[in-house]
Every structure is written in structure tokens, then in C-alpha cells.
Amino acid sequence: MKKIIKISALAAAVLLAAGCQEQTTQAPEVELKTDDQKAAYAIGASIGNFASQTLVQQEELGVALDRELVKSGLLDALTDQVKMNEEEMGSALRAHEQKMNTVVQEKTQEKREETLMSGTSYLEDNAKKEGVSVTESGLQYEVIKQGDGPTPIAADTVTVHYTGTLTDGTVFDSSKERGQPATFPLANVIKGWTEGVALMPVGSEYRLTIPAELAYGDQEVGTIPAGSVLVFDVELISIEGKEDSKQAKK
């Protein structure tokens, strides 16, 4: 969910004025020859871009302000004829900010509940697939390729290739796409990774389906919505300091 930008009284007067120009008025020709002309136009354009983005954000959340009133407020401020004092404007802006925060919280909760319901259904269906095993914690894994090397423990540092997706197939991270395997202490990742990779002998490829409580829980992380079930295709390449053990086993 995009954050709602906090706005000052001055910014509020300008913020939502974009798109309010009278349709019957012919816009004057704009000259951008001097540095001052360019600077003046750039200031207006940057305010317009900011206003446009904010309008879109608020309207997507179901809140649309009267643009004609916004236009009136802007023009009144430019001609020193504002019909509200500073205290009244501050109160109005704080009330609007509180309203937007409430709307954002409600939308976030709705989205989280939808994600949780979808994830629960996905886990139930996936657990029924042939070849999928479910651990006591709820982690689901499927052996794509079984290696014959040593198996890591939580204290180990491992090198892996992986691709992480949401349940709809959206890729949110992939070492394979970057063309560079990842190396990290196994104890420093999400619980589902620590448990799942510890099941894998070196040389293995597993698909780990990780419930939200073993991933990021109710946190929204990057493009990962709060409450998401995560699916990782993981290839365990090596365990730091255990190459000799692999060779001895061979």
C-alpha cells in the first residue's frame, strides 16, 4: 500500500490543483528561452507532477476532493484573499491527514485478510500434490533433484541459487536472474529457509512452499504483501568448509 504524503498548508493549497484549469480558457503560449523562464516553468511542472501523483493515490483509495475548491483556494492564496485563517487551514489539513491514515489502515487490513485467505487455500491444495511433504512446522517441500553431498545445519554458511515467487507466480527475487549465487549464514534468513535448506544435501534442488508465519508474517517487505505464502526453487551449491566432506562421501 502506497504511503500517503504528509502535506503542509502551503503544499495543500497547490497539491491538488492539477487538472483544474478552466476548459474554456485558452492556455497562453509558453516561452522557455531564459534561465528564469525555465526555472519558473520547472517549479510549476514539478508541483503539477507531485499533485498528479497524490491525486491518483487518493482516488485509488476512494477519496476524491473537489478540484474546483482546490483551485479557488490556490487562486485566493495568490491574490491574498484566503477565506480561512492559518488555524482553520491547519485543522482542516490535520483532519484530512487523519482520514487518509484511517483509509490506508482499513485498505491494508482488507488486503492482508485477502492474502491470508488465498495463502491458506494454496497451502491446502499444494499439500495434496504428489511428492509434496509437510513438516511439523507447516513447511512444505518437494524434491526436484536429490543431491548426495553433506547436509547443512543452522550454524553453517551456504551458497545457493534460488528463485522466489508469490503464489500467483510473480517473481520477487532471483539469484538466477542476477547470474550470481547467494552466500549467507543459514541462521540469518527466514525460518522457512533455515528449516528447508537444512533438509537438503549439497547438489539438491528443492521447491519450498513457506507459510507466512515462517516467512515475513504480517510485514510487507518490498513487493511482498503482508501475510504472503512464498514459493522458492532452491539449489544448494555448497556449504562453507564442508567441501572435503562431500569429496569423502563420494
C-alpha positions as CSV (number, residue, x, y, z in Angstrom):
1,M,0.0,0.0,0.0
2,K,1.5,3.4,-1.0
3,K,2.1,5.8,1.8
4,I,0.0,9.0,1.9
5,I,2.3,12.0,1.7
6,K,2.0,14.4,4.7
7,I,1.3,17.9,3.4
8,S,1.7,21.4,4.8
9,A,-0.9,24.1,4.5
10,L,1.0,25.7,1.5
11,A,1.5,22.4,-0.2
12,A,-2.1,21.5,0.3
13,A,-3.2,24.7,-1.5
14,V,-1.1,23.7,-4.5
15,L,-1.2,20.0,-4.2
16,L,-4.5,19.1,-5.8
17,A,-4.8,22.0,-8.2
18,A,-3.5,20.0,-11.2
19,G,-6.2,19.3,-13.7
20,C,-8.4,22.2,-12.5
21,Q,-7.8,24.6,-15.4
22,E,-10.9,26.0,-17.0
23,Q,-11.6,24.2,-20.2
24,T,-12.9,27.3,-21.9
25,T,-9.8,29.3,-21.3
26,Q,-7.1,29.2,-24.0
27,A,-3.7,28.5,-22.3
28,P,-1.1,31.2,-23.1
29,E,1.9,30.5,-25.2
30,V,4.8,29.4,-23.0
31,E,8.3,30.8,-23.7
32,L,11.2,28.9,-22.3
33,K,14.2,30.9,-23.5
34,T,15.8,32.4,-20.4
35,D,17.0,30.6,-17.3
36,D,14.4,32.4,-15.2
37,Q,11.6,31.3,-17.6
38,K,12.8,27.7,-17.4
39,A,13.2,27.8,-13.6
40,A,9.6,29.2,-13.2
41,Y,8.2,26.6,-15.5
42,A,10.1,23.8,-13.8
43,I,8.8,24.8,-10.4
44,G,5.2,24.7,-11.7
45,A,5.7,21.4,-13.6
46,S,7.3,19.7,-10.5
47,I,4.3,20.9,-8.4
48,G,2.0,19.5,-11.0
49,N,3.7,16.2,-11.1
50,F,3.6,15.9,-7.4
51,A,-0.1,16.9,-7.4
52,S,-1.0,14.4,-10.1
53,Q,0.7,11.5,-8.2
54,T,-1.1,12.4,-5.0
55,L,-4.5,12.8,-6.7
56,V,-4.1,9.3,-8.2
57,Q,-3.1,7.8,-4.9
58,Q,-6.0,9.3,-3.0
59,E,-8.6,8.5,-5.7
60,E,-7.4,4.9,-5.8
61,L,-8.2,4.7,-2.2
62,G,-11.7,6.1,-2.8
63,V,-11.1,9.7,-1.6
64,A,-11.6,12.5,-4.1
65,L,-11.6,16.2,-3.2
66,D,-13.5,18.9,-5.1
67,R,-10.9,20.2,-7.5
68,E,-12.7,23.4,-8.1
69,L,-12.5,24.3,-4.4
70,V,-8.8,23.4,-4.5
71,K,-8.4,25.8,-7.5
72,S,-10.2,28.5,-5.6
73,G,-8.0,28.1,-2.6
74,L,-4.9,28.3,-4.7
75,L,-6.0,31.4,-6.6
76,D,-7.2,33.1,-3.4
77,A,-3.8,32.5,-1.8
78,L,-2.0,34.0,-4.8
79,T,-4.2,37.2,-4.6
80,D,-4.0,37.3,-0.7
81,Q,-7.8,36.7,-0.4
82,V,-7.8,33.4,1.6
83,K,-11.1,32.7,3.3
84,M,-9.7,30.6,6.1
85,N,-7.1,31.6,8.7
86,E,-4.0,29.6,9.5
87,E,-5.6,27.8,12.4
88,E,-8.6,26.8,10.4
89,M,-6.4,25.6,7.5
90,G,-4.2,23.6,9.8
91,S,-7.1,22.0,11.5
92,A,-8.7,21.0,8.1
93,L,-5.4,19.5,6.8
94,R,-4.8,17.5,10.0
95,A,-8.4,16.1,9.8
96,H,-7.8,15.2,6.2
97,E,-4.5,13.5,7.0
98,Q,-6.1,11.5,9.8
99,K,-8.9,10.5,7.5
100,M,-6.4,9.3,4.9
101,N,-4.4,7.4,7.5
102,T,-7.6,5.6,8.6
103,V,-8.4,4.7,5.0
104,V,-5.0,3.3,4.4
105,Q,-5.1,1.2,7.5
106,E,-8.5,-0.2,6.5
107,K,-7.4,-1.0,3.0
108,T,-4.2,-2.6,4.3
109,Q,-6.2,-4.8,6.6
110,E,-8.5,-5.8,3.8
111,K,-5.6,-6.7,1.6
112,R,-3.9,-8.7,4.3
113,E,-7.0,-10.7,5.0
114,E,-7.4,-11.5,1.3
115,T,-3.8,-12.5,1.1
116,L,-4.1,-14.8,4.1
117,M,-7.2,-16.5,2.8
118,S,-5.6,-17.0,-0.6
119,G,-2.5,-18.4,1.0
120,T,-4.4,-20.8,3.2
121,S,-6.2,-22.2,0.2
122,Y,-2.9,-22.5,-1.8
123,L,-1.2,-24.4,1.1
124,E,-4.2,-26.8,1.4
125,D,-4.1,-27.6,-2.3
126,N,-0.3,-27.8,-2.6
127,A,-0.1,-30.3,0.3
128,K,-2.3,-32.7,-1.6
129,K,0.1,-32.8,-4.6
130,E,2.1,-35.9,-5.2
131,G,5.7,-35.6,-4.0
132,V,5.0,-32.8,-1.5
133,S,6.0,-33.3,2.1
134,V,4.8,-31.2,5.1
135,T,6.9,-30.8,8.2
136,E,5.6,-30.3,11.7
137,S,6.0,-26.5,11.4
138,G,3.9,-26.4,8.3
139,L,6.7,-26.0,5.8
140,Q,6.0,-27.8,2.5
141,Y,8.8,-29.1,0.3
142,E,9.2,-31.0,-2.9
143,V,12.4,-32.7,-4.1
144,I,13.1,-31.7,-7.6
145,K,16.6,-33.2,-7.6
146,Q,18.3,-35.1,-4.7
147,G,22.0,-34.5,-4.2
148,D,24.5,-36.7,-2.5
149,G,26.6,-34.1,-0.6
150,P,26.6,-33.1,3.1
151,T,23.6,-31.5,4.7
152,P,23.9,-28.1,6.4
153,I,22.9,-27.1,9.9
154,A,21.6,-23.7,11.0
155,A,25.1,-22.6,12.0
156,D,26.5,-23.2,8.5
157,T,27.1,-20.7,5.7
158,V,25.6,-21.9,2.4
159,T,25.8,-20.9,-1.2
160,V,22.6,-21.3,-3.2
161,H,20.8,-20.4,-6.4
162,Y,17.2,-19.6,-6.0
163,T,14.0,-18.0,-7.4
164,G,11.3,-16.7,-5.1
165,T,7.7,-16.2,-6.3
166,L,4.3,-15.4,-4.8
167,T,1.6,-18.0,-5.1
168,D,0.4,-16.3,-8.4
169,G,3.8,-16.9,-9.9
170,T,5.1,-13.3,-9.6
171,V,8.9,-13.4,-9.2
172,F,10.0,-11.1,-6.4
173,D,13.7,-12.2,-6.2
174,S,16.0,-14.4,-8.1
175,S,19.7,-15.1,-7.9
176,K,19.5,-16.9,-11.2
177,E,18.2,-13.7,-12.9
178,R,21.1,-11.8,-11.4
179,G,23.5,-14.5,-12.6
180,Q,25.2,-14.7,-9.2
181,P,24.5,-17.3,-6.4
182,A,23.9,-16.0,-2.9
183,T,26.0,-16.9,0.1
184,F,24.7,-16.3,3.7
185,P,24.6,-17.8,7.2
186,L,21.6,-20.2,7.3
187,A,20.6,-18.9,10.7
188,N,20.2,-15.3,9.4
189,V,17.3,-15.9,7.0
190,I,13.5,-16.5,7.4
191,K,12.5,-19.6,9.4
192,G,11.2,-21.4,6.3
193,W,14.6,-21.1,4.7
194,T,16.6,-22.2,7.7
195,E,14.4,-25.3,8.1
196,G,14.0,-26.1,4.4
197,V,17.6,-25.7,3.3
198,A,18.8,-27.8,6.3
199,L,16.9,-30.7,4.7
200,M,18.9,-30.5,1.5
201,P,22.1,-32.4,0.7
202,V,24.6,-30.4,-1.4
203,G,23.7,-30.8,-5.1
204,S,19.9,-30.9,-4.3
205,E,17.1,-28.8,-5.8
206,Y,14.0,-28.4,-3.7
207,R,10.8,-26.4,-4.0
208,L,10.0,-24.8,-0.6
209,T,6.5,-23.6,0.0
210,I,6.7,-21.4,3.0
211,P,3.6,-20.3,5.1
212,A,3.5,-16.6,6.1
213,E,4.4,-17.4,9.7
214,L,7.6,-19.0,8.6
215,A,8.4,-16.1,6.2
216,Y,7.6,-12.4,6.9
217,G,4.3,-12.8,8.7
218,D,2.2,-9.6,8.8
219,Q,5.1,-7.5,7.4
220,E,5.0,-6.0,3.9
221,V,8.5,-6.4,2.5
222,G,9.3,-4.8,-0.8
223,T,6.9,-6.2,-3.3
224,I,5.8,-9.0,-1.0
225,P,2.4,-8.3,0.5
226,A,1.8,-8.8,4.2
227,G,0.7,-12.4,5.0
228,S,2.1,-13.9,1.9
229,V,2.9,-17.6,1.3
230,L,6.2,-17.7,-0.5
231,V,7.5,-20.3,-3.0
232,F,11.2,-20.8,-3.5
233,D,13.0,-23.0,-6.0
234,V,16.4,-23.6,-4.3
235,E,19.6,-25.3,-5.5
236,L,22.1,-25.9,-2.7
237,I,25.5,-25.4,-4.3
238,S,27.9,-25.7,-1.3
239,I,28.4,-25.4,2.4
240,E,31.3,-23.4,3.6
241,G,34.0,-25.6,5.0
242,K,32.3,-28.8,4.0
243,E,33.6,-29.4,0.5
244,D,36.1,-32.1,1.9
245,S,33.1,-33.9,3.5
246,K,31.4,-34.0,0.1
247,Q,34.5,-35.4,-1.6
248,A,35.0,-38.0,1.2
249,K,31.4,-39.2,0.8
250,K,31.9,-39.6,-2.9
